[in-house]
Amino acid sequence: MTPEEVNALPEKVRQYISDLATISDPAGMVQEIAGLKDQVAELVETRATALREHANKKLEEAAIAVSGLREDGSVHGPWNRIYAARIVRSLKEPTPTPGQKEET
């Protein structure tokens, strides 16, 4: 039913419909709760996506560092040593999660 159709109804019928809506959800809580559920779902998905991206970045860095390791555990190549050192340092220090400011 469109608003125009509701407005075309007699006053008593419109008042009855308004009263029913007020009685069934006096403070508009049902609509507010439904909106909050949607917001929570969006925030959870956004956070999960950020965490997945962060984990993938760390895995890529680890793969680069590990690719430079020799069977005896030594590292060859200057860039591989740098990446290996970064990985080791990042494993020892707490890593900020996405959204937190990284300390330098």
Residue frames relative to the residue before (quaternion, step in Angstrom):
aa qw qx qy qz dx dy dz
M 1.0000 0.0000 0.0000 0.0000 0.00 0.00 0.00
T 0.3547 -0.7503 0.5225 0.1955 3.56 -0.84 0.99
P 0.6501 -0.5132 0.3714 0.4195 3.61 -1.19 0.34
E 0.6192 0.5475 -0.3440 0.4455 3.57 1.07 -0.72
E 0.6533 0.5071 -0.3099 0.4690 3.58 1.01 -0.81
V 0.6397 0.5071 -0.3257 0.4770 3.58 1.02 -0.77
N 0.6682 0.5011 -0.3019 0.4597 3.59 0.94 -0.85
A 0.6389 0.5294 -0.3250 0.4538 3.60 1.15 -0.52
L 0.5408 0.6227 -0.4012 0.3984 3.61 1.22 -0.27
P 0.6036 -0.5492 0.4195 0.3976 3.57 -1.17 0.44
E 0.6711 -0.5381 0.3433 0.3772 3.56 -1.18 0.66
K 0.6597 0.5168 -0.3219 0.4405 3.62 0.87 -0.87
V 0.6550 0.4982 -0.3145 0.4731 3.60 0.99 -0.79
R 0.6473 0.5077 -0.3219 0.4686 3.59 0.96 -0.81
Q 0.6460 0.5109 -0.3188 0.4691 3.60 0.98 -0.80
Y 0.6275 0.5343 -0.3273 0.4623 3.58 1.05 -0.81
I 0.6523 0.5017 -0.3068 0.4782 3.60 0.95 -0.89
S 0.6480 0.5150 -0.3137 0.4653 3.59 0.96 -0.84
D 0.6486 0.5130 -0.3119 0.4680 3.57 0.98 -0.85
L 0.6369 0.5242 -0.3317 0.4578 3.59 0.96 -0.82
A 0.6572 0.5049 -0.3096 0.4661 3.58 0.93 -0.87
T 0.6598 0.5063 -0.3062 0.4633 3.58 0.99 -0.82
I 0.6666 0.5005 -0.3005 0.4635 3.57 0.96 -0.85
S 0.7060 0.4799 -0.2759 0.4417 3.59 0.89 -0.90
D 0.7962 0.0073 0.0035 0.6050 3.62 1.07 -0.60
P 0.1582 -0.8703 0.4550 0.1028 3.58 0.53 1.19
A 0.7919 0.2903 -0.1656 0.5111 3.60 0.91 -0.74
G 0.5238 -0.6390 0.4161 0.3797 3.59 1.22 0.11
M 0.3004 0.8075 -0.4663 0.2007 3.57 1.25 0.40
V 0.6170 0.5592 -0.3665 0.4150 3.60 0.96 -0.77
Q 0.6745 0.4842 -0.2923 0.4746 3.56 0.90 -0.92
E 0.6528 0.5142 -0.3170 0.4572 3.58 0.96 -0.83
I 0.6515 0.5111 -0.3163 0.4629 3.59 0.94 -0.86
A 0.6387 0.5204 -0.3278 0.4624 3.59 0.96 -0.83
G 0.6577 0.5034 -0.3070 0.4689 3.59 0.98 -0.81
L 0.6562 0.5069 -0.3095 0.4654 3.58 1.00 -0.81
K 0.6094 0.5420 -0.3547 0.4573 3.59 1.03 -0.70
D 0.6488 0.5104 -0.3141 0.4690 3.58 0.98 -0.84
Q 0.6522 0.5156 -0.3140 0.4584 3.59 0.96 -0.85
V 0.6473 0.5134 -0.3177 0.4652 3.58 0.95 -0.85
A 0.6464 0.5180 -0.3239 0.4571 3.59 0.93 -0.88
E 0.6516 0.5062 -0.3144 0.4694 3.61 0.98 -0.81
L 0.6650 0.5026 -0.3067 0.4595 3.60 0.92 -0.88
V 0.6407 0.5151 -0.3280 0.4653 3.58 0.97 -0.81
E 0.6681 0.4902 -0.3090 0.4668 3.60 0.90 -0.86
T 0.6398 0.5232 -0.3246 0.4599 3.61 0.97 -0.81
R 0.6691 0.4947 -0.2909 0.4722 3.58 0.94 -0.90
A 0.6466 0.5162 -0.3172 0.4635 3.58 0.97 -0.86
T 0.6416 0.5171 -0.3217 0.4664 3.58 0.98 -0.81
A 0.6548 0.5064 -0.3134 0.4653 3.60 0.93 -0.88
L 0.6647 0.4976 -0.3078 0.4646 3.59 0.95 -0.83
R 0.6305 0.5208 -0.3378 0.4659 3.61 1.01 -0.76
E 0.6558 0.5064 -0.3101 0.4661 3.59 0.93 -0.89
H 0.6459 0.5180 -0.3140 0.4646 3.58 0.97 -0.85
A 0.6663 0.4952 -0.2995 0.4702 3.60 0.91 -0.91
N 0.6480 0.5167 -0.3224 0.4574 3.60 0.96 -0.82
K 0.6282 0.5281 -0.3354 0.4626 3.59 1.02 -0.77
K 0.6660 0.4936 -0.3019 0.4707 3.59 0.93 -0.91
L 0.6432 0.5172 -0.3263 0.4608 3.60 0.99 -0.75
E 0.6349 0.5165 -0.3300 0.4704 3.58 1.01 -0.78
E 0.6494 0.5062 -0.3234 0.4663 3.60 0.95 -0.83
A 0.6520 0.5094 -0.3125 0.4666 3.57 0.98 -0.83
A 0.6443 0.5222 -0.3243 0.4550 3.58 0.98 -0.80
I 0.6317 0.5188 -0.3265 0.4746 3.58 1.04 -0.78
A 0.6725 0.4943 -0.3007 0.4615 3.57 0.90 -0.92
V 0.6864 0.4863 -0.2910 0.4557 3.57 0.88 -0.91
S 0.6119 0.5670 -0.3607 0.4172 3.59 1.05 -0.66
G 0.6837 0.4737 -0.2885 0.4743 3.59 1.20 -0.41
L 0.5480 0.6193 -0.4098 0.3849 3.60 1.19 -0.03
R 0.3461 -0.7043 0.5777 0.2245 3.55 -1.09 0.73
E 0.6964 -0.4719 0.3288 0.4292 3.55 -1.26 0.24
D 0.6915 0.4651 -0.2906 0.4701 3.59 1.05 -0.64
G 0.6177 -0.5811 0.3349 0.4106 3.60 1.27 0.09
S 0.5636 0.5881 -0.4052 0.4150 3.59 1.21 -0.20
V 0.3805 -0.7107 0.5497 0.2190 3.52 -1.26 0.45
H 0.1364 -0.7865 0.5955 0.0908 3.56 -0.97 0.81
G 0.7478 0.3562 -0.2988 0.4739 3.52 -1.17 0.64
P 0.5161 -0.6812 0.4188 0.3070 3.61 -0.85 0.96
W 0.6674 0.4970 -0.3230 0.4508 3.60 0.93 -0.80
N 0.6384 0.5256 -0.3328 0.4533 3.57 0.99 -0.73
R 0.6236 0.5237 -0.3452 0.4666 3.59 1.04 -0.67
I 0.6367 0.5219 -0.3255 0.4650 3.56 0.99 -0.83
Y 0.6784 0.4804 -0.2960 0.4705 3.60 0.85 -0.95
A 0.6400 0.5192 -0.3299 0.4605 3.59 0.96 -0.82
A 0.6507 0.5111 -0.3159 0.4642 3.59 0.96 -0.84
R 0.6419 0.5182 -0.3227 0.4641 3.59 1.00 -0.79
I 0.6542 0.5066 -0.3160 0.4642 3.58 0.95 -0.85
V 0.6592 0.5007 -0.3161 0.4635 3.56 0.87 -0.92
R 0.6569 0.5053 -0.3065 0.4682 3.59 0.95 -0.88
S 0.6802 0.4865 -0.3028 0.4570 3.60 0.92 -0.84
L 0.6361 0.5154 -0.3380 0.4643 3.58 1.13 -0.52
K 0.6747 0.4884 -0.2924 0.4699 3.59 1.13 -0.62
E 0.7358 0.3778 -0.2112 0.5208 3.58 1.05 -0.75
P 0.5320 -0.6005 0.4678 0.3709 3.60 -1.09 0.57
T 0.2969 -0.7606 0.5572 0.1512 3.53 -0.93 0.94
P 0.4079 -0.7003 0.5148 0.2796 3.61 -0.78 0.92
T 0.4212 -0.6812 0.5337 0.2714 3.53 -1.06 0.73
P 0.6658 -0.4812 0.3502 0.4500 3.60 -1.17 0.34
G 0.7316 0.3769 -0.3031 0.4804 3.53 -0.92 0.90
Q 0.6536 0.4466 -0.3119 0.5253 3.58 1.24 -0.37
K 0.4797 -0.6590 0.4934 0.3037 3.56 -1.11 0.68
E 0.3729 -0.7214 0.5415 0.2173 3.57 -0.88 0.99
E 0.3528 -0.7265 0.5499 0.2130 3.57 -0.95 0.91
T 0.1406 -0.8034 0.5756 0.0588 3.56 -0.94 0.92
